[in-house]
């Protein structure tokens, strides 16, 4: 087919949730509150890990990097979504749409690699504690972090290469609140069978492959914990894994539902709310999951709060 006589798309229209104005205002307020809570909470985790020597360990190093990714991925999607709530056009430029989609999937894929690395860290800490400091040294942690970004980039490389040159010359309305791959591919005026297949396979390999690795790690962890003779020892060992297991469940549950399904381009409202869970709700909950169940983080937060309050008191003008 000759596409030269067709109009080239220069921008897309993001439909969002398509609700009544009162409902949109309510959703805007809720999403803004969750976004700000996520920013503050995850930034707090990063600052605590950087500033408190008690948190200078591989586990907290990866927790801080996960928090950084949470800030980045929510900031890739949420500000534009909030701005479009009261926009008359709800438009996003062609380049802006592809850029948003690329960074969303790059950062999201990196999160799954980080979660795998964190499960490996817990495996070494519980199953091989005497060699933990030797194996999980500073150099290893940095290499694992860089490997996570490289692995994420490679996992989205093929879908990106196939999608970027595709012609967009027909309708430009995306039935979503951000440039997700499925709804965007539906607007291509060419055969997208190969692009959809590669996109599906890359998502399945990333999600199911990383989930398998995480599952195997925790299988060995659970076996090791059950062999600990004392009840207190088992509880202490298991408590170090509960936060990570909770986050893994939230991430994989929503992501597999959205992306590892045939015909994921047929976006329904349930997919949008599943994406909200994955993109807004889970990043907001992570700081609470890691702080409320972690004694060291709670102590660090308490000390930092006391120090900050003390500084404010000292700044008051003397009578």
C-alpha positions in Angstrom: 0.0 0.0 0.0 1.3 3.5 -0.8 1.3 5.8 2.3 2.8 8.8 0.6 -0.6 10.4 -0.1 -1.8 10.0 3.5 -1.4 12.5 6.3 1.5 11.8 8.6 0.5 11.9 12.3 2.3 14.6 14.3 0.5 14.2 17.6 -1.7 11.7 19.5 -4.8 12.3 21.6 -4.8 10.5 25.0 -8.4 9.7 25.9 -7.6 8.9 29.6 -10.5 7.6 31.6 -13.3 9.4 29.8 -15.5 10.1 32.9 -17.8 12.8 33.9 -16.1 16.1 35.0 -16.9 15.5 38.7 -15.3 12.0 38.5 -12.3 13.4 36.6 -11.7 16.0 39.3 -11.9 13.2 41.9 -9.4 11.0 40.0 -7.1 14.0 39.5 -7.1 14.7 43.2 -6.5 11.1 44.1 -3.7 10.6 41.5 -2.0 13.9 42.5 -2.1 12.8 46.2 -0.7 9.4 45.3 2.0 10.9 43.0 3.2 13.3 45.7 3.2 10.6 48.3 5.2 8.4 46.0 7.7 11.2 45.3 8.2 12.1 49.0 8.3 8.5 50.2 10.7 7.2 47.7 13.0 10.3 47.9 13.0 9.8 51.7 14.2 6.2 51.2 17.0 7.3 48.9 18.1 10.0 51.3 18.0 7.7 54.3 20.1 5.0 52.5 22.6 7.6 51.3 22.9 9.4 54.6 22.8 6.6 57.3 25.8 4.3 57.5 23.6 1.6 59.1 21.8 1.3 55.7 25.1 1.0 53.7 24.6 -2.6 52.7 23.7 -4.4 49.4 20.1 -4.9 50.4 19.4 -1.2 51.0 21.6 -0.2 48.0 19.1 -2.0 45.8 16.1 -0.7 47.7 17.4 2.8 47.1 17.8 2.2 43.4 14.3 0.7 43.2 13.0 3.8 44.8 14.9 5.9 42.2 13.2 3.9 39.5 9.8 4.4 41.1 10.3 8.2 41.0 11.5 8.1 37.4 8.8 5.8 36.1 5.9 7.7 37.8 7.3 11.0 36.6 7.4 9.6 33.0 3.6 9.1 33.0 1.8 10.9 35.8 2.6 14.6 35.2 1.3 14.4 31.6 -1.7 12.4 32.7 -2.6 15.0 35.3 -2.0 17.9 32.8 -4.3 16.2 30.3 -7.2 15.9 32.8 -8.2 19.6 32.3 -6.7 20.0 28.8 -9.1 20.6 25.9 -7.0 18.7 23.4 -5.4 16.0 25.6 -2.6 15.9 23.0 0.9 14.6 23.1 3.4 15.1 20.3 4.5 12.2 18.2 8.1 12.3 19.5 6.9 12.9 23.0 4.7 9.8 22.8 7.4 7.5 21.5 9.9 9.0 24.1 7.4 8.4 26.9 6.8 4.8 25.8 10.5 4.1 25.5 11.5 5.3 28.9 8.4 3.8 30.6 9.3 0.3 29.3 13.0 0.8 29.9 12.6 1.9 33.5 9.8 -0.7 34.1 12.0 -3.5 32.7 14.9 -2.4 34.8 12.7 -2.7 37.9 12.1 -6.4 37.1 15.8 -7.0 36.8 16.4 -5.2 40.1 13.8 -7.3 41.8 15.6 -10.4 40.5 18.9 -9.1 41.9 17.2 -8.4 45.2 16.0 -12.0 45.4 19.5 -13.2 44.6 20.8 -10.9 47.4 18.4 -12.5 49.9 19.3 -15.9 48.6 23.0 -15.3 49.4 22.3 -13.7 52.7 20.2 -16.6 54.0 21.5 -19.6 52.2 25.2 -18.7 52.2 25.6 -16.1 55.0 29.3 -16.8 55.7 30.3 -15.8 52.2 27.7 -13.0 51.8 30.2 -10.1 52.4 32.7 -11.7 49.9 30.1 -12.4 47.2 28.0 -9.2 47.5 30.9 -6.7 47.6 30.7 -3.2 46.3 32.0 -4.1 42.9 29.5 -6.9 42.5 26.6 -4.6 43.5 27.6 -2.0 40.9 28.0 -4.6 38.2 24.6 -6.1 39.0 23.0 -2.7 38.9 24.6 -1.8 35.5 23.7 -5.3 34.3 20.0 -4.6 35.2 20.0 -1.5 33.0 21.8 -3.2 30.2 19.4 -6.2 30.4 16.4 -3.9 30.4 17.7 -2.0 27.3 18.3 -5.3 25.4 14.9 -6.6 26.3 13.1 -3.6 24.7 15.6 -3.2 21.9 13.9 -5.5 19.3 10.3 -4.1 19.9 11.6 -0.6 19.7 13.5 -1.2 16.5 10.4 -2.8 14.9 7.9 -0.1 16.1 9.9 3.1 15.5 9.8 3.0 11.6 6.2 2.0 11.4 3.9 4.5 9.6 1.3 6.4 11.5 -1.0 8.0 9.0 -4.6 7.3 10.1 -6.4 7.9 13.4 -4.4 9.4 16.2 -6.6 8.6 19.3 -5.1 6.4 22.0 -7.5 4.8 24.3 -5.3 5.1 27.3 -3.8 7.8 29.7 -0.3 7.2 28.4 1.5 5.9 25.3 1.3 2.1 26.0 2.6 -0.1 23.3 -0.7 -2.0 22.6 -2.9 1.1 21.9 -0.1 2.8 19.9 0.4 -0.2 17.6 -3.4 -0.3 16.9 -2.9 3.1 15.1 -0.3 1.9 12.7 -1.4 1.8 9.1 0.6 -1.2 8.1 0.9 -4.9 9.0 1.8 -5.1 12.7 1.6 -8.9 13.2 5.4 -9.2 13.6 5.7 -6.2 15.9 2.9 -7.5 18.1 4.4 -10.9 18.2 7.9 -9.7 19.1 6.4 -7.3 21.7 4.5 -10.1 23.3 7.4 -12.5 23.3 9.8 -10.0 24.8 7.3 -9.1 27.6 6.7 -12.8 28.3 10.4 -13.7 28.4 11.1 -10.7 30.7 8.2 -11.2 33.1 8.0 -15.0 33.3 11.8 -15.5 33.1 12.5 -13.1 35.9 9.6 -14.5 37.9 11.0 -18.0 37.5 14.4 -16.9 38.7 12.8 -15.1 41.7 10.6 -18.1 42.5 13.6 -20.5 42.4 15.6 -18.2 44.7 12.7 -18.1 47.2 12.2 -21.9 47.0 15.8 -22.4 48.3 15.3 -19.5 50.8 12.2 -21.2 52.3 13.9 -24.6 52.4 16.9 -23.0 54.3 14.6 -21.1 56.7 12.6 -24.2 57.6 15.9 -25.9 58.5 16.7 -23.2 61.1 16.2 -24.9 64.5 14.9 -22.0 66.5 11.5 -20.3 65.9 13.0 -16.9 66.6 15.7 -17.5 64.0 13.1 -18.6 61.4 11.0 -15.5 62.1 14.0 -13.2 61.8 15.2 -14.7 58.5 11.7 -14.7 57.0 11.1 -11.1 58.1 13.9 -9.9 55.9 12.1 -11.3 52.8 8.5 -10.3 53.5 8.8 -6.8 52.1 10.4 -8.0 48.9 7.8 -10.8 48.4 5.0 -8.2 48.8 6.5 -5.9 46.2 7.2 -8.8 43.8 3.5 -9.9 44.1 2.2 -6.5 43.4 4.5 -5.9 40.4 4.2 -9.3 38.7 0.5 -9.7 39.3 -0.5 -6.5 37.5 2.2 -6.6 34.8 1.5 -10.2 33.7 -2.2 -9.4 33.6 -1.6 -6.4 31.3 1.2 -7.5 29.1 1.5 -11.3 28.9 -1.9 -11.9 27.3 -2.8 -12.3 23.6 -4.5 -9.3 22.0 -3.3 -6.9 24.6 -3.9 -4.1 22.2 -7.6 -4.3 23.0 -7.4 -2.0 26.0 -10.3 -1.9 28.3 -11.0 0.1 31.4 -9.9 -2.8 33.6 -6.4 -2.6 31.9 -6.2 1.1 32.6 -6.9 0.6 36.3 -4.4 -2.3 36.4 -1.9 0.1 34.9 -2.7 2.6 37.6 -1.9 -0.1 40.2 1.4 -0.8 38.5 2.4 2.8 37.8 1.0 4.8 40.6 -0.3 2.7 43.5 2.6 0.3 43.9 5.3 3.0 43.8 3.4 4.9 46.5 3.2 1.8 48.7 6.8 0.7 48.4 8.2 3.2 50.9 5.6 2.0 53.5 6.3 -1.6 52.7 10.0 -1.3 53.2 9.9 1.1 56.2 7.0 -0.2 58.3 8.3 -3.7 58.3 12.0 -2.9 58.7 13.5 -2.0 62.1 16.7 -0.4 60.7 14.7 1.9 58.3 12.3 2.9 61.1 15.3 3.7 63.4 17.0 5.7 60.7 13.8 7.6 59.9 13.3 8.3 63.7 16.9 9.6 64.1 16.6 11.7 60.9 13.3 13.2 62.1 14.8 14.0 65.5 17.9 15.6 64.0 15.7 17.7 61.6 13.4 18.9 64.4 16.5 19.7 66.5 17.9 21.8 63.7 14.6 23.7 63.4 14.5 24.4 67.1 18.1 25.7 67.0 17.2 28.0 64.1 14.6 29.8 66.1 15.7 33.3 67.1 16.9 33.5 70.7 14.8 35.6 73.1 
